[in-house]
Amino acid sequence: MNFDSKATADEISALSTIVAPELAAEAIQISVVIPCLNEAKSIAFCIDKAFAAFRRLCISGEVVVSDNGSTDGSPEIAELHGARVVHAVSRGYGSALRRGIEEAKGQFIIVGDGDDSYDFSEIDAFVAKWHEGYEFIIGNRFLGEIKTSAMPWHHKYIGTPVLSAVVNLFFRAGVGDINCGLRGFTKHLANRLDFRTTGMEFASESLIKAAKLGVRLTEVPITLWPDKRGRPPHLRSFHDGWRHLRFMLLCAPNWLFLLPGAFLFGLGLGLVFWLFPGPRQVGKVVFDIHTMLFGMMFALVGAQIITIGMFAKVFSYSERFAPNQLSLERWLKRLKLEHGLILGAGLALTGSAGAFYLLWKWAASDFGHFNDLRSVVFFSLWFCIGVQMIFSSFFLSMLGISRGTYIGDYDKDR
């Protein structure tokens, strides 16, 4: 078959007689979606392998090439080889995949790069797992084979293992190759995942959201081949690696906010209480009021980080970034604005009462030498935390409105 973009009418007609009857025979079962940006040297191989797999498996399938602004004739080549070409206006790997997935007609969607590094002849394993009831299947290059020069060493030994470990730690995905671009999922699941990202972090987004939903997820070994594009890849290692990590952190407010915040708050509060009675000596080191001030700062910063983490969790819930949070949903239904206001006001009044008492004592001594800084630090801490809690409670309630109801306002009879 001629891979050149300049095809004759006879060639196109001949190819149509091969592809069109297969697609028309029955409802499309499999859609192979390939993002494309100047893949003229390789896109034809990918399409031909996919159609060959459809014929071998005796299934009805289509190839959707989502073009992202190619200038080298890639769309024309794709159409020549029987693919349906759609155009993604927004630039980016994720944008191209999202457009292709939206246009896919198959019950099961397999996505893969257009550089022929992933062999679409291997989709048999994905289809088999789909028939077994799995909703999300991801390839694993480490369980299969990585051909010589197919993957840079820093991707193989640092980037992918580290990012995979982070995803497994944060989201319990249980996969060993989160960056593999060959993966499959049902059309129904794709609609539920509500993809948002536009760049390479799409790979992380799809897996993380699937893991959070608790869908049946598995991986299959695949082979990674050197790409056939003959030019540098679109992937930028450090830039795109950071985008992956950034997205993971944004999807894990417990790890990004709550755990560090709780650590700082606990450490700070412990120092304040430990030093409130007086100086402490550990070995030859004496800890005094200066350390207590640091403890106060740690506690305030920790409380602020915890508060931001709560904002992030409620926002993620209200915007359906993390829809399967039953414990958070139960907590939100029981939480009322008044609870936060009462607790915050109690802490603020306690701090204020202590501060006014110290001021009264100082005034009674005719504003002479003041030597009770520990109490100032102690009561100031509670006042600051109380004021922060009051305003944070209002903001949390505002975030709750975006769920269609105020936090804590719900029909108990439902």
C-alpha positions as semicolon CSV with decimal commas, in nm:
position;residue;x (nm);y (nm);z (nm)
1;M;0,000;0,000;0,000
2;N;0,130;0,345;-0,092
3;F;0,174;0,557;0,223
4;D;0,219;0,882;0,036
5;S;-0,049;1,149;0,092
6;K;-0,097;1,191;-0,285
7;A;-0,331;0,903;-0,363
8;T;-0,528;0,836;-0,677
9;A;-0,905;0,807;-0,681
10;D;-0,868;0,438;-0,771
11;E;-0,656;0,374;-0,459
12;I;-0,910;0,542;-0,233
13;S;-1,196;0,355;-0,396
14;A;-1,015;0,023;-0,363
15;L;-0,943;0,080;0,006
16;S;-1,301;0,185;0,074
17;T;-1,421;-0,152;-0,051
18;I;-1,203;-0,313;0,217
19;V;-1,302;-0,095;0,512
20;A;-1,652;0,030;0,459
21;P;-1,836;-0,307;0,444
22;E;-1,673;-0,415;0,769
23;L;-1,792;-0,103;0,950
24;A;-2,139;-0,125;0,801
25;A;-2,189;-0,491;0,886
26;E;-2,296;-0,425;1,246
27;A;-2,269;-0,171;1,522
28;I;-1,911;-0,073;1,585
29;Q;-1,761;-0,261;1,877
30;I;-1,409;-0,119;1,895
31;S;-1,283;0,232;1,829
32;V;-0,909;0,285;1,805
33;V;-0,837;0,652;1,872
34;I;-0,502;0,793;1,762
35;P;-0,391;1,151;1,836
36;C;-0,199;1,295;1,545
37;L;0,036;1,589;1,498
38;N;0,259;1,554;1,193
39;E;0,281;1,174;1,193
40;A;0,302;1,128;0,813
41;K;0,584;0,874;0,836
42;S;0,408;0,645;1,082
43;I;0,031;0,697;1,094
44;A;-0,040;0,454;0,808
45;F;0,135;0,166;0,988
46;C;-0,082;0,224;1,297
47;I;-0,408;0,232;1,102
48;D;-0,328;-0,074;0,892
49;K;-0,232;-0,278;1,199
50;A;-0,557;-0,182;1,373
51;F;-0,773;-0,286;1,078
52;A;-0,576;-0,609;1,043
53;A;-0,649;-0,682;1,410
54;F;-1,021;-0,617;1,353
55;R;-1,026;-0,867;1,068
56;R;-0,830;-1,126;1,264
57;L;-1,061;-1,094;1,564
58;C;-1,373;-1,086;1,345
59;I;-1,502;-0,772;1,513
60;S;-1,641;-0,450;1,371
61;G;-1,411;-0,160;1,442
62;E;-1,314;0,188;1,336
63;V;-0,999;0,396;1,355
64;V;-1,047;0,757;1,459
65;V;-0,751;0,984;1,395
66;S;-0,779;1,304;1,597
67;D;-0,569;1,558;1,412
68;N;-0,420;1,839;1,615
69;G;-0,313;2,076;1,342
70;S;-0,086;1,862;1,122
71;T;0,086;2,033;0,829
72;D;0,256;1,731;0,671
73;G;-0,042;1,561;0,508
74;S;-0,111;1,322;0,797
75;P;-0,492;1,363;0,780
76;E;-0,497;1,281;0,410
77;I;-0,285;0,970;0,465
78;A;-0,513;0,864;0,749
79;E;-0,824;0,898;0,534
80;L;-0,654;0,710;0,251
81;H;-0,599;0,416;0,483
82;G;-0,960;0,407;0,599
83;A;-0,951;0,609;0,919
84;R;-1,211;0,866;1,011
85;V;-1,037;1,196;1,075
86;V;-1,168;1,447;1,329
87;H;-1,003;1,776;1,413
88;A;-0,911;1,894;1,764
89;V;-0,899;2,273;1,767
90;S;-0,725;2,308;2,103
91;R;-0,362;2,206;2,093
92;G;-0,227;1,933;2,317
93;Y;-0,207;1,556;2,349
94;G;-0,498;1,548;2,592
95;S;-0,709;1,777;2,377
96;A;-0,659;1,554;2,074
97;L;-0,752;1,241;2,268
98;R;-1,057;1,402;2,423
99;R;-1,184;1,502;2,079
100;G;-1,123;1,157;1,938
101;I;-1,292;0,987;2,233
102;E;-1,596;1,215;2,199
103;E;-1,631;1,118;1,834
104;A;-1,567;0,745;1,884
105;K;-1,867;0,523;1,813
106;G;-1,738;0,196;1,958
107;Q;-1,849;0,035;2,282
108;F;-1,484;-0,008;2,376
109;I;-1,215;0,251;2,302
110;I;-0,844;0,183;2,265
111;V;-0,611;0,483;2,253
112;G;-0,251;0,480;2,139
113;D;0,012;0,707;1,987
114;G;0,050;0,759;1,616
115;D;0,428;0,705;1,600
116;D;0,401;0,324;1,569
117;S;0,581;0,273;1,901
118;Y;0,273;0,084;2,018
119;D;0,179;-0,216;1,807
120;F;-0,196;-0,208;1,745
121;S;-0,169;-0,571;1,648
122;E;-0,157;-0,634;2,025
123;I;-0,509;-0,513;2,093
124;D;-0,622;-0,875;2,125
125;A;-0,529;-0,874;2,494
126;F;-0,722;-0,552;2,554
127;V;-1,033;-0,686;2,383
128;A;-1,008;-1,013;2,577
129;K;-0,990;-0,829;2,910
130;W;-1,286;-0,615;2,807
131;H;-1,488;-0,929;2,737
132;E;-1,388;-1,052;3,085
133;G;-1,565;-0,751;3,234
134;Y;-1,279;-0,506;3,289
135;E;-1,367;-0,142;3,224
136;F;-1,016;0,002;3,212
137;I;-0,715;-0,183;3,070
138;I;-0,369;-0,030;3,055
139;G;-0,059;-0,166;2,885
140;N;0,255;-0,238;3,084
141;R;0,579;-0,207;2,889
142;F;0,785;-0,342;3,178
143;L;0,585;-0,665;3,191
144;G;0,625;-0,701;2,816
145;E;0,932;-0,585;2,626
146;I;1,105;-0,254;2,567
147;K;1,307;-0,268;2,248
148;T;1,653;-0,113;2,231
149;S;1,640;0,268;2,206
150;A;1,261;0,265;2,240
151;M;1,262;0,442;2,578
152;P;1,515;0,693;2,721
153;W;1,697;0,562;3,027
154;H;1,566;0,839;3,255
155;H;1,209;0,750;3,159
156;K;1,273;0,380;3,212
157;Y;1,458;0,392;3,544
158;I;1,347;0,720;3,703
159;G;1,044;0,899;3,557
160;T;0,794;0,619;3,499
161;P;0,881;0,411;3,811
162;V;0,863;0,718;4,038
163;L;0,536;0,848;3,896
164;S;0,387;0,499;3,905
165;A;0,486;0,465;4,271
166;V;0,322;0,799;4,352
167;V;-0,004;0,702;4,183
168;N;-0,010;0,366;4,360
169;L;0,061;0,531;4,695
170;F;-0,194;0,810;4,656
171;F;-0,472;0,627;4,472
172;R;-0,400;0,253;4,509
173;A;-0,420;0,201;4,135
174;G;-0,204;-0,112;4,149
175;V;-0,034;-0,065;3,811
176;G;0,332;-0,060;3,719
177;D;0,341;0,165;3,412
178;I;0,113;0,467;3,444
179;N;0,270;0,645;3,145
180;C;0,191;0,375;2,893
181;G;0,001;0,540;2,608
182;L;-0,171;0,221;2,493
183;R;-0,482;0,173;2,703
184;G;-0,849;0,089;2,665
185;F;-1,174;0,174;2,841
186;T;-1,544;0,146;2,775
187;K;-1,729;0,433;2,612
188;H;-1,958;0,442;2,914
189;L;-1,662;0,484;3,148
190;A;-1,509;0,753;2,927
191;N;-1,827;0,957;2,966
192;R;-1,815;0,914;3,344
193;L;-1,450;1,014;3,370
194;D;-1,524;1,364;3,234
195;F;-1,174;1,436;3,106
196;R;-1,041;1,789;3,167
197;T;-0,667;1,796;3,096
198;T;-0,517;1,906;2,766
199;G;-0,156;1,784;2,779
200;M;0,043;1,469;2,843
201;E;-0,102;1,447;3,193
202;F;-0,413;1,300;3,030
203;A;-0,250;0,962;3,094
204;S;-0,252;1,028;3,468
205;E;-0,598;1,181;3,469
206;S;-0,768;0,883;3,304
207;L;-0,602;0,630;3,536
208;I;-0,648;0,830;3,856
209;K;-1,016;0,896;3,792
210;A;-1,076;0,531;3,705
211;A;-0,902;0,424;4,026
212;K;-1,105;0,671;4,231
213;L;-1,427;0,538;4,085
214;G;-1,325;0,187;4,184
215;V;-1,382;0,040;3,837
216;R;-1,249;-0,302;3,737
217;L;-0,897;-0,219;3,625
218;T;-0,614;-0,437;3,501
219;E;-0,296;-0,423;3,293
220;V;-0,159;-0,634;3,009
221;P;0,201;-0,677;2,889
222;I;0,287;-0,501;2,564
223;T;0,592;-0,432;2,350
224;L;0,735;-0,084;2,302
225;W;0,909;-0,023;1,969
226;P;1,128;0,265;1,855
227;D;0,905;0,525;1,692
228;K;0,909;0,581;1,317
229;R;0,856;0,956;1,304
230;G;1,216;1,045;1,226
231;R;1,197;1,360;1,438
232;P;1,215;1,456;1,808
233;P;0,909;1,347;2,011
234;H;0,645;1,590;2,129
235;L;0,708;1,473;2,486
236;R;0,926;1,706;2,696
237;S;1,060;1,494;2,979
238;F;1,089;1,735;3,271
239;H;0,810;1,971;3,167
240;D;0,557;1,693;3,110
241;G;0,683;1,493;3,407
242;W;0,612;1,792;3,630
243;R;0,264;1,828;3,476
244;H;0,195;1,464;3,565
245;L;0,317;1,510;3,923
246;R;0,130;1,838;3,961
247;F;-0,196;1,678;3,852
248;M;-0,145;1,386;4,091
249;L;-0,094;1,623;4,383
250;L;-0,398;1,830;4,292
251;C;-0,606;1,512;4,290
252;A;-0,479;1,407;4,634
253;P;-0,565;1,684;4,884
254;N;-0,508;1,444;5,174
255;W;-0,143;1,405;5,076
256;L;-0,089;1,759;4,949
257;F;-0,263;1,949;5,227
258;L;-0,410;1,753;5,516
259;L;-0,116;1,532;5,612
260;P;0,154;1,807;5,596
261;G;-0,085;2,050;5,764
262;A;-0,167;1,805;6,043
263;F;0,204;1,738;6,097
264;L;0,288;2,108;6,128
265;F;-0,014;2,178;6,345
266;G;0,063;1,889;6,578
267;L;0,431;1,981;6,601
268;G;0,353;2,346;6,671
269;L;0,082;2,273;6,924
270;G;0,309;2,023;7,099
271;L;0,588;2,282;7,131
272;V;0,348;2,545;7,266
273;F;0,206;2,316;7,534
274;W;0,549;2,172;7,617
275;L;0,703;2,514;7,674
276;F;0,401;2,686;7,829
277;P;0,501;2,597;8,190
278;G;0,860;2,724;8,140
279;P;1,195;2,659;7,970
280;R;1,293;2,299;7,889
281;Q;1,643;2,158;7,874
282;V;1,736;1,867;7,651
283;G;2,098;1,773;7,704
284;K;2,292;2,097;7,681
285;V;2,025;2,273;7,477
286;V;1,769;2,499;7,645
287;F;1,438;2,560;7,468
288;D;1,261;2,878;7,572
289;I;1,017;3,142;7,454
290;H;1,177;3,171;7,110
291;T;1,108;2,804;7,038
292;M;0,754;2,854;7,166
293;L;0,709;3,134;6,912
294;F;0,821;2,898;6,638
295;G;0,570;2,646;6,771
296;M;0,296;2,906;6,742
297;M;0,394;2,979;6,381
298;F;0,403;2,609;6,295
299;A;0,056;2,562;6,442
300;L;-0,090;2,859;6,255
301;V;0,066;2,756;5,924
302;G;-0,052;2,398;5,979
303;A;-0,405;2,515;6,054
304;Q;-0,402;2,725;5,738
305;I;-0,285;2,431;5,525
306;I;-0,552;2,205;5,677
307;T;-0,815;2,466;5,598
308;I;-0,699;2,490;5,236
309;G;-0,709;2,111;5,218
310;M;-1,071;2,115;5,332
311;F;-1,150;2,375;5,066
312;A;-0,983;2,154;4,805
313;K;-1,175;1,843;4,912
314;V;-1,511;2,018;4,905
315;F;-1,429;2,180;4,570
316;S;-1,324;1,844;4,423
317;Y;-1,646;1,689;4,548
318;S;-1,871;1,970;4,424
319;E;-1,705;1,977;4,080
320;R;-1,716;1,596;4,054
321;F;-1,338;1,560;4,030
322;A;-1,363;1,293;4,298
323;P;-1,723;1,169;4,285
324;N;-1,680;0,852;4,489
325;Q;-1,617;1,004;4,834
326;L;-1,883;0,852;5,055
327;S;-1,714;0,943;5,383
328;L;-1,675;1,306;5,276
329;E;-2,036;1,314;5,158
330;R;-2,159;1,187;5,495
331;W;-1,938;1,441;5,673
332;L;-2,066;1,728;5,459
333;K;-2,428;1,634;5,522
334;R;-2,375;1,654;5,897
335;L;-2,164;1,967;5,900
336;K;-2,337;2,301;5,939
337;L;-2,204;2,651;5,908
338;E;-2,310;2,713;6,266
339;H;-2,085;2,433;6,394
340;G;-1,776;2,606;6,261
341;L;-1,894;2,946;6,379
342;I;-1,960;2,825;6,733
343;L;-1,625;2,646;6,761
344;G;-1,435;2,935;6,604
345;A;-1,610;3,191;6,824
346;G;-1,534;2,981;7,132
347;L;-1,164;2,966;7,052
348;A;-1,149;3,336;6,960
349;L;-1,329;3,436;7,282
350;T;-1,100;3,214;7,489
351;G;-0,797;3,380;7,335
352;S;-0,946;3,727;7,375
353;A;-1,040;3,664;7,738
354;G;-0,688;3,545;7,815
355;A;-0,535;3,844;7,639
356;F;-0,758;4,093;7,824
357;Y;-0,676;3,922;8,153
358;L;-0,304;3,964;8,083
359;L;-0,365;4,327;7,985
360;W;-0,552;4,383;8,312
361;K;-0,265;4,233;8,512
362;W;-0,017;4,451;8,329
363;A;-0,228;4,762;8,390
364;A;-0,259;4,667;8,760
365;S;0,121;4,672;8,784
366;D;0,116;5,025;8,640
367;F;0,242;4,894;8,304
368;G;0,576;4,797;8,451
369;H;0,799;4,511;8,344
370;F;0,596;4,234;8,174
371;N;0,738;3,885;8,205
372;D;0,450;3,658;8,099
373;L;0,516;3,631;7,725
374;R;0,435;3,260;7,732
375;S;0,073;3,336;7,813
376;V;0,060;3,597;7,537
377;V;0,177;3,339;7,285
378;F;-0,062;3,078;7,420
379;F;-0,378;3,292;7,411
380;S;-0,285;3,462;7,084
381;L;-0,265;3,121;6,920
382;W;-0,622;3,033;7,011
383;F;-0,752;3,375;6,909
384;C;-0,590;3,349;6,564
385;I;-0,711;2,993;6,506
386;G;-1,063;3,089;6,616
387;V;-1,084;3,387;6,379
388;Q;-0,949;3,173;6,095
389;M;-1,209;2,905;6,166
390;I;-1,496;3,157;6,156
391;F;-1,409;3,290;5,812
392;S;-1,313;2,946;5,681
393;S;-1,654;2,814;5,782
394;F;-1,824;3,081;5,574
395;F;-1,610;2,995;5,272
396;L;-1,674;2,623;5,310
397;S;-2,044;2,697;5,315
398;M;-2,006;2,900;4,995
399;L;-1,833;2,606;4,829
400;G;-2,118;2,385;4,942
401;I;-2,365;2,598;4,749
402;S;-2,210;2,480;4,422
403;R;-2,331;2,128;4,502
404;G;-2,686;2,261;4,473
405;T;-2,735;2,273;4,850
406;Y;-2,585;2,441;5,152
407;I;-2,350;2,229;5,359
408;G;-2,559;2,058;5,623
409;D;-2,892;2,163;5,467
410;Y;-3,055;1,847;5,342
411;D;-3,376;1,653;5,383
412;K;-3,316;1,396;5,656
413;D;-3,614;1,194;5,532
414;R;-3,456;1,126;5,191
